Amino acid sequence: MGNRGPVPNREDDLARPRSRKGTDQQSVTKGEMKPVKVPNADREWHPIARRLWDSLKSSGQADFYQNSDWAFAYSLCEDLSHYKKSGKRSGQMLQTIYSAFERLLVAEGDRRRVRIELSEPEDEQDSAAVVAIADYKKELGLAQ
């Protein structure tokens, strides 16, 4: 896979927040996300390609995927399936397929390199809103 440097620490693991001062921060051009239609996996795919496809659909980074990302992922799963089913295996071909999956931020290290971190869903009982409402009710004498 392409060596893009070490995987950064998670933001929570840093001793102090990174300072933006002095960085080469670029402005961001923004657009509007479009509705997404996720295609079904090809029934003929190799089981590993199907499993990877299914895992993409239920992974957190999929929140950022648009139709073009899904089309790219579909093409890569098709290529992976063909590779896995073929009798001729090429290390270079596998390397190329895996490198392309990095662009879809499939692995945690790939996401952290671009400063995307997925976190555990917040337990509703512990959410700030629930705690604030409970405190407010307590102050009003409504809580038991």
Sine and cosine of phi, psi and omega as CSV:
sin_phi,cos_phi,sin_psi,cos_psi,sin_omega,cos_omega
0.00,0.00,0.40,-0.92,-0.05,-1.00
-0.90,0.44,0.75,-0.66,0.01,-1.00
-1.00,0.07,0.95,-0.32,-0.04,-1.00
-0.93,-0.36,0.46,0.89,0.01,-1.00
1.00,-0.04,0.10,-1.00,-0.03,-1.00
-0.93,0.38,0.44,-0.90,0.04,-1.00
-0.97,0.25,0.82,-0.57,0.01,-1.00
-0.91,0.42,0.41,-0.91,0.11,-0.99
-0.91,0.40,0.41,-0.91,0.12,-0.99
-0.91,0.42,0.51,-0.86,-0.02,-1.00
-0.82,0.58,-0.63,0.78,-0.01,-1.00
-0.91,0.41,-0.40,0.92,-0.04,-1.00
-1.00,0.08,-0.15,0.99,-0.02,-1.00
-0.97,0.22,0.59,-0.81,-0.02,-1.00
-0.90,0.44,-0.60,0.80,0.03,-1.00
-0.52,-0.85,0.43,-0.90,0.00,-1.00
-0.85,0.52,0.59,-0.81,0.02,-1.00
-0.93,0.37,0.67,-0.75,0.06,-1.00
-0.99,0.13,0.70,-0.72,0.04,-1.00
-0.99,0.13,-0.25,0.97,-0.05,-1.00
-0.90,0.43,0.76,-0.66,0.06,-1.00
1.00,0.10,0.01,1.00,0.02,-1.00
-1.00,0.03,0.36,-0.93,0.05,-1.00
-1.00,0.04,0.90,0.44,-0.05,-1.00
-0.98,0.22,0.79,-0.61,0.00,-1.00
-0.99,-0.13,0.52,-0.85,0.09,-1.00
-0.95,0.32,0.41,-0.91,-0.05,-1.00
-0.93,-0.35,0.79,-0.61,0.12,-0.99
-1.00,0.03,0.80,-0.60,-0.09,-1.00
-0.95,-0.33,0.50,-0.87,0.07,-1.00
-0.70,-0.71,0.02,-1.00,-0.03,-1.00
-0.99,-0.16,0.73,-0.69,0.07,-1.00
-0.94,0.34,0.58,-0.81,0.00,-1.00
-0.97,-0.24,0.37,-0.93,0.08,-1.00
-0.85,0.52,0.60,-0.80,-0.10,-1.00
-0.92,-0.39,0.68,-0.73,0.11,-0.99
-0.87,-0.49,0.93,-0.36,-0.02,-1.00
-1.00,0.05,0.87,-0.50,0.01,-1.00
-0.94,0.34,0.33,-0.95,0.09,-1.00
-0.98,0.18,0.46,-0.89,0.08,-1.00
-0.92,0.40,0.47,-0.89,0.08,-1.00
-0.96,0.28,0.78,-0.63,-0.02,-1.00
-0.90,0.44,-0.34,0.94,-0.04,-1.00
-1.00,0.02,-0.10,1.00,-0.03,-1.00
-0.89,0.45,0.44,-0.90,0.14,-0.99
-0.87,0.50,0.57,-0.82,-0.03,-1.00
-0.82,0.58,-0.55,0.83,0.01,-1.00
-0.93,0.36,-0.65,0.76,0.04,-1.00
-0.91,0.42,-0.65,0.76,0.03,-1.00
-0.90,0.43,-0.67,0.75,-0.01,-1.00
-0.91,0.42,-0.65,0.76,0.04,-1.00
-0.90,0.43,-0.69,0.72,0.03,-1.00
-0.86,0.52,-0.75,0.66,-0.01,-1.00
-0.88,0.47,-0.60,0.80,0.00,-1.00
-0.94,0.34,-0.54,0.84,0.05,-1.00
-0.88,0.47,-0.66,0.75,-0.05,-1.00
-0.90,0.43,-0.48,0.88,-0.06,-1.00
-0.96,-0.28,0.16,0.99,-0.01,-1.00
-1.00,-0.06,0.46,-0.89,-0.07,-1.00
-0.87,0.50,-0.58,0.82,-0.03,-1.00
-0.92,0.40,-0.30,0.96,0.02,-1.00
-0.89,0.45,-0.34,0.94,0.06,-1.00
-0.86,0.51,-0.42,0.91,-0.05,-1.00
-0.99,-0.11,-0.16,0.99,-0.09,-1.00
-0.96,0.27,0.66,-0.75,0.13,-0.99
-0.94,-0.35,0.04,-1.00,-0.05,-1.00
-0.83,0.56,-0.61,0.79,0.01,-1.00
-0.91,0.41,-0.58,0.81,0.05,-1.00
-0.91,0.41,-0.68,0.74,0.02,-1.00
-0.91,0.41,-0.62,0.79,0.04,-1.00
-0.90,0.43,-0.66,0.75,0.03,-1.00
-0.91,0.43,-0.70,0.71,0.02,-1.00
-0.89,0.47,-0.64,0.77,0.02,-1.00
-0.88,0.48,-0.72,0.69,0.02,-1.00
-0.87,0.49,-0.67,0.74,0.01,-1.00
-0.92,0.40,-0.63,0.78,0.04,-1.00
-0.92,0.40,-0.59,0.80,0.08,-1.00
-0.88,0.48,-0.71,0.70,0.02,-1.00
-0.90,0.44,-0.68,0.73,0.01,-1.00
-0.89,0.46,-0.67,0.74,0.02,-1.00
-0.88,0.48,-0.72,0.69,0.02,-1.00
-0.87,0.49,-0.69,0.72,0.02,-1.00
-0.87,0.49,-0.74,0.67,-0.04,-1.00
-0.91,0.41,-0.54,0.84,-0.02,-1.00
-0.99,0.13,-0.39,0.92,-0.08,-1.00
-0.96,0.26,0.51,-0.86,0.07,-1.00
-0.97,0.23,-0.35,0.94,-0.01,-1.00
-0.99,-0.11,0.91,-0.41,-0.01,-1.00
-0.94,-0.35,0.75,-0.66,0.00,-1.00
-0.86,-0.51,0.81,-0.58,0.05,-1.00
-0.87,0.48,-0.59,0.81,0.01,-1.00
-0.91,0.42,-0.65,0.76,0.01,-1.00
-0.90,0.43,-0.71,0.71,0.02,-1.00
-0.88,0.47,-0.67,0.74,0.04,-1.00
-0.85,0.52,-0.68,0.74,0.00,-1.00
-0.90,0.44,-0.69,0.72,0.01,-1.00
-0.89,0.45,-0.74,0.67,-0.01,-1.00
-0.90,0.44,-0.62,0.78,0.04,-1.00
-0.89,0.46,-0.62,0.78,0.02,-1.00
-0.91,0.40,-0.59,0.81,0.04,-1.00
-0.90,0.44,-0.46,0.89,0.05,-1.00
-0.86,0.52,-0.58,0.82,-0.02,-1.00
-0.91,0.42,-0.40,0.92,0.04,-1.00
-1.00,-0.03,0.08,1.00,0.04,-1.00
0.84,0.54,0.70,0.71,-0.08,-1.00
-0.94,0.34,-0.63,0.78,-0.05,-1.00
-0.98,-0.19,0.44,-0.90,-0.04,-1.00
-0.84,0.54,-0.66,0.75,0.01,-1.00
-0.86,0.50,-0.63,0.77,0.03,-1.00
-0.89,0.45,-0.66,0.75,0.01,-1.00
-0.92,0.40,-0.68,0.73,-0.04,-1.00
-0.91,0.41,-0.51,0.86,0.04,-1.00
-0.89,0.45,-0.48,0.88,0.02,-1.00
-0.97,-0.25,0.27,0.96,0.10,-1.00
0.92,0.40,0.61,0.80,0.13,-0.99
-0.93,-0.38,0.83,-0.56,0.04,-1.00
-0.83,-0.56,0.72,-0.69,0.09,-1.00
-0.99,-0.16,0.68,-0.74,-0.01,-1.00
-0.86,-0.51,0.30,-0.96,0.06,-1.00
-0.90,0.45,0.60,-0.80,0.08,-1.00
-0.87,0.49,0.62,-0.79,0.00,-1.00
-0.96,0.29,0.75,-0.66,0.06,-1.00
-0.91,0.40,0.81,-0.59,-0.09,-1.00
-0.83,0.55,-0.55,0.84,-0.02,-1.00
-0.91,0.42,-0.51,0.86,-0.06,-1.00
-0.98,-0.18,0.01,1.00,-0.06,-1.00
-0.90,0.44,0.47,-0.88,-0.03,-1.00
-0.86,0.51,-0.62,0.78,-0.02,-1.00
-0.91,0.42,-0.70,0.72,-0.02,-1.00
-0.91,0.41,-0.67,0.74,0.01,-1.00
-0.91,0.42,-0.68,0.74,-0.01,-1.00
-0.89,0.45,-0.67,0.74,0.01,-1.00
-0.91,0.42,-0.66,0.75,0.02,-1.00
-0.89,0.46,-0.67,0.74,0.03,-1.00
-0.90,0.43,-0.66,0.75,-0.01,-1.00
-0.90,0.44,-0.70,0.71,0.03,-1.00
-0.89,0.46,-0.62,0.79,0.00,-1.00
-0.89,0.45,-0.68,0.73,0.01,-1.00
-0.90,0.44,-0.58,0.82,0.00,-1.00
-0.99,0.14,-0.09,1.00,-0.02,-1.00
0.98,0.20,0.32,0.95,-0.01,-1.00
-1.00,-0.04,-0.35,0.94,-0.05,-1.00
-1.00,0.03,0.50,-0.87,0.01,-1.00
-0.97,-0.23,0.00,0.00,0.00,0.00
